[in-house]
Amino acid sequence: MTSPAMPDYKLLIDIGNTFLKWGLFRAAEGRAADNRLDS
């Protein structure tokens, strides 16, 4: 592996993890909002 490729690879992983956490947070918020509307 070439050293210049590593930062890009780690950056992609960081971006992926960030979107995953944001997506899960949004999904949890959506469920909470739905529960509030139902009750």
Biopython code that builds the backbone (N, CA, C, O; Angstrom):
import numpy as np
from Bio.PDB.StructureBuilder import StructureBuilder

atoms = [
    (1, "MET", "N", (0.845, -1.207, 0.000)),
    (1, "MET", "CA", (0.000, 0.000, 0.000)),
    (1, "MET", "C", (0.874, 1.249, 0.000)),
    (1, "MET", "O", (1.925, 1.274, 0.640)),
    (2, "THR", "N", (0.451, 2.266, -0.703)),
    (2, "THR", "CA", (1.205, 3.513, -0.732)),
    (2, "THR", "C", (0.748, 4.413, 0.406)),
    (2, "THR", "O", (-0.433, 4.421, 0.754)),
    (3, "SER", "N", (1.652, 5.155, 0.977)),
    (3, "SER", "CA", (1.298, 5.984, 2.128)),
    (3, "SER", "C", (0.299, 7.097, 1.792)),
    (3, "SER", "O", (-0.543, 7.399, 2.638)),
    (4, "PRO", "N", (0.339, 7.727, 0.607)),
    (4, "PRO", "CA", (-0.654, 8.772, 0.309)),
    (4, "PRO", "C", (-2.086, 8.246, 0.285)),
    (4, "PRO", "O", (-3.026, 9.016, 0.484)),
    (5, "ALA", "N", (-2.268, 6.945, 0.044)),
    (5, "ALA", "CA", (-3.620, 6.394, -0.049)),
    (5, "ALA", "C", (-4.252, 6.237, 1.335)),
    (5, "ALA", "O", (-5.477, 6.255, 1.461)),
    (6, "MET", "N", (-3.434, 6.085, 2.362)),
    (6, "MET", "CA", (-3.982, 5.840, 3.698)),
    (6, "MET", "C", (-4.874, 6.974, 4.222)),
    (6, "MET", "O", (-5.972, 6.689, 4.701)),
    (7, "PRO", "N", (-4.454, 8.247, 4.152)),
    (7, "PRO", "CA", (-5.323, 9.318, 4.654)),
    (7, "PRO", "C", (-6.677, 9.332, 3.951)),
    (7, "PRO", "O", (-7.704, 9.540, 4.597)),
    (8, "ASP", "N", (-6.691, 9.113, 2.629)),
    (8, "ASP", "CA", (-7.954, 9.093, 1.888)),
    (8, "ASP", "C", (-8.831, 7.953, 2.388)),
    (8, "ASP", "O", (-10.037, 8.118, 2.572)),
    (9, "TYR", "N", (-8.212, 6.790, 2.607)),
    (9, "TYR", "CA", (-8.954, 5.617, 3.072)),
    (9, "TYR", "C", (-9.550, 5.879, 4.454)),
    (9, "TYR", "O", (-10.713, 5.566, 4.708)),
    (10, "LYS", "N", (-8.740, 6.455, 5.340)),
    (10, "LYS", "CA", (-9.230, 6.752, 6.695)),
    (10, "LYS", "C", (-10.306, 7.824, 6.642)),
    (10, "LYS", "O", (-11.260, 7.790, 7.420)),
    (11, "LEU", "N", (-10.154, 8.776, 5.727)),
    (11, "LEU", "CA", (-11.152, 9.837, 5.597)),
    (11, "LEU", "C", (-12.485, 9.246, 5.165)),
    (11, "LEU", "O", (-13.535, 9.632, 5.678)),
    (12, "LEU", "N", (-12.443, 8.300, 4.213)),
    (12, "LEU", "CA", (-13.680, 7.657, 3.756)),
    (12, "LEU", "C", (-14.345, 6.914, 4.903)),
    (12, "LEU", "O", (-15.569, 6.945, 5.033)),
    (13, "ILE", "N", (-13.556, 6.246, 5.735)),
    (13, "ILE", "CA", (-14.107, 5.515, 6.880)),
    (13, "ILE", "C", (-14.741, 6.504, 7.860)),
    (13, "ILE", "O", (-15.834, 6.263, 8.373)),
    (14, "ASP", "N", (-14.051, 7.614, 8.115)),
    (14, "ASP", "CA", (-14.582, 8.620, 9.039)),
    (14, "ASP", "C", (-15.903, 9.180, 8.520)),
    (14, "ASP", "O", (-16.860, 9.333, 9.279)),
    (15, "ILE", "N", (-15.949, 9.486, 7.221)),
    (15, "ILE", "CA", (-17.177, 10.025, 6.625)),
    (15, "ILE", "C", (-18.293, 8.991, 6.718)),
    (15, "ILE", "O", (-19.431, 9.328, 7.047)),
    (16, "GLY", "N", (-17.967, 7.731, 6.429)),
    (16, "GLY", "CA", (-18.968, 6.665, 6.493)),
    (16, "GLY", "C", (-19.519, 6.521, 7.901)),
    (16, "GLY", "O", (-20.729, 6.394, 8.087)),
    (17, "ASN", "N", (-18.639, 6.541, 8.891)),
    (17, "ASN", "CA", (-19.086, 6.411, 10.285)),
    (17, "ASN", "C", (-19.942, 7.608, 10.692)),
    (17, "ASN", "O", (-20.930, 7.456, 11.411)),
    (18, "THR", "N", (-19.560, 8.797, 10.229)),
    (18, "THR", "CA", (-20.319, 10.000, 10.568)),
    (18, "THR", "C", (-21.725, 9.923, 9.997)),
    (18, "THR", "O", (-22.697, 10.223, 10.690)),
    (19, "PHE", "N", (-21.839, 9.517, 8.719)),
    (19, "PHE", "CA", (-23.160, 9.410, 8.103)),
    (19, "PHE", "C", (-23.980, 8.320, 8.769)),
    (19, "PHE", "O", (-25.194, 8.454, 8.921)),
    (20, "LEU", "N", (-23.309, 7.228, 9.172)),
    (20, "LEU", "CA", (-24.026, 6.132, 9.830)),
    (20, "LEU", "C", (-24.615, 6.613, 11.150)),
    (20, "LEU", "O", (-25.788, 6.372, 11.437)),
    (21, "LYS", "N", (-23.793, 7.301, 11.960)),
    (21, "LYS", "CA", (-24.270, 7.808, 13.250)),
    (21, "LYS", "C", (-25.378, 8.833, 13.043)),
    (21, "LYS", "O", (-26.373, 8.822, 13.767)),
    (22, "TRP", "N", (-25.215, 9.726, 12.057)),
    (22, "TRP", "CA", (-26.219, 10.750, 11.787)),
    (22, "TRP", "C", (-27.523, 10.099, 11.346)),
    (22, "TRP", "O", (-28.603, 10.514, 11.767)),
    (23, "GLY", "N", (-27.423, 9.077, 10.496)),
    (23, "GLY", "CA", (-28.610, 8.367, 10.013)),
    (23, "GLY", "C", (-29.339, 7.681, 11.154)),
    (23, "GLY", "O", (-30.566, 7.744, 11.232)),
    (24, "LEU", "N", (-28.599, 7.028, 12.041)),
    (24, "LEU", "CA", (-29.223, 6.349, 13.180)),
    (24, "LEU", "C", (-29.874, 7.371, 14.108)),
    (24, "LEU", "O", (-30.963, 7.132, 14.632)),
    (25, "PHE", "N", (-29.208, 8.512, 14.314)),
    (25, "PHE", "CA", (-29.750, 9.562, 15.174)),
    (25, "PHE", "C", (-31.047, 10.105, 14.589)),
    (25, "PHE", "O", (-32.026, 10.292, 15.311)),
    (26, "ARG", "N", (-31.055, 10.359, 13.277)),
    (26, "ARG", "CA", (-32.252, 10.868, 12.603)),
    (26, "ARG", "C", (-33.388, 9.850, 12.678)),
    (26, "ARG", "O", (-34.542, 10.220, 12.893)),
    (27, "ALA", "N", (-33.062, 8.567, 12.502)),
    (27, "ALA", "CA", (-34.076, 7.510, 12.550)),
    (27, "ALA", "C", (-34.678, 7.443, 13.955)),
    (27, "ALA", "O", (-35.892, 7.298, 14.103)),
    (28, "ALA", "N", (-33.839, 7.549, 14.981)),
    (28, "ALA", "CA", (-34.321, 7.503, 16.361)),
    (28, "ALA", "C", (-35.197, 8.721, 16.643)),
    (28, "ALA", "O", (-36.226, 8.605, 17.309)),
    (29, "GLU", "N", (-34.796, 9.883, 16.143)),
    (29, "GLU", "CA", (-35.592, 11.100, 16.331)),
    (29, "GLU", "C", (-36.936, 10.955, 15.640)),
    (29, "GLU", "O", (-37.964, 11.353, 16.188)),
    (30, "GLY", "N", (-36.936, 10.392, 14.448)),
    (30, "GLY", "CA", (-38.178, 10.204, 13.701)),
    (30, "GLY", "C", (-39.130, 9.301, 14.456)),
    (30, "GLY", "O", (-40.327, 9.577, 14.522)),
    (31, "ARG", "N", (-38.607, 8.215, 15.032)),
    (31, "ARG", "CA", (-39.450, 7.292, 15.790)),
    (31, "ARG", "C", (-40.022, 8.004, 17.019)),
    (31, "ARG", "O", (-41.188, 7.805, 17.358)),
    (32, "ALA", "N", (-39.223, 8.820, 17.678)),
    (32, "ALA", "CA", (-39.692, 9.540, 18.860)),
    (32, "ALA", "C", (-40.806, 10.510, 18.471)),
    (32, "ALA", "O", (-41.791, 10.647, 19.197)),
    (33, "ALA", "N", (-40.656, 11.183, 17.330)),
    (33, "ALA", "CA", (-41.679, 12.117, 16.860)),
    (33, "ALA", "C", (-42.958, 11.356, 16.536)),
    (33, "ALA", "O", (-44.051, 11.825, 16.854)),
    (34, "ASP", "N", (-42.839, 10.191, 15.908)),
    (34, "ASP", "CA", (-44.014, 9.378, 15.581)),
    (34, "ASP", "C", (-44.732, 8.955, 16.858)),
    (34, "ASP", "O", (-45.962, 8.977, 16.914)),
    (35, "ASN", "N", (-43.977, 8.572, 17.879)),
    (35, "ASN", "CA", (-44.580, 8.137, 19.139)),
    (35, "ASN", "C", (-45.345, 9.290, 19.784)),
    (35, "ASN", "O", (-46.411, 9.082, 20.365)),
    (36, "ARG", "N", (-44.807, 10.498, 19.684)),
    (36, "ARG", "CA", (-45.465, 11.656, 20.264)),
    (36, "ARG", "C", (-46.782, 11.933, 19.534)),
    (36, "ARG", "O", (-47.782, 12.278, 20.165)),
    (37, "LEU", "N", (-46.783, 11.783, 18.212)),
    (37, "LEU", "CA", (-47.999, 12.028, 17.435)),
    (37, "LEU", "C", (-49.058, 10.975, 17.742)),
    (37, "LEU", "O", (-50.250, 11.281, 17.787)),
    (38, "ASP", "N", (-48.621, 9.729, 17.955)),
    (38, "ASP", "CA", (-49.574, 8.642, 18.208)),
    (38, "ASP", "C", (-50.260, 8.800, 19.563)),
    (38, "ASP", "O", (-51.451, 8.520, 19.695)),
    (39, "SER", "N", (-49.500, 9.253, 20.579)),
    (39, "SER", "CA", (-50.067, 9.298, 21.922)),
    (39, "SER", "C", (-50.806, 10.599, 22.208)),
    (39, "SER", "O", (-51.338, 10.779, 23.303)),
]
sb = StructureBuilder()
sb.init_structure("model")
sb.init_model(0)
sb.init_chain("A")
sb.init_seg("    ")
for serial, (resi, resn, name, xyz) in enumerate(atoms, 1):
    if name == "N":
        sb.init_residue(resn, " ", resi, " ")
    sb.init_atom(name, np.array(xyz, "f"), 0.0, 1.0, " ", f" {name:<3s}", serial, name[0])
structure = sb.get_structure()
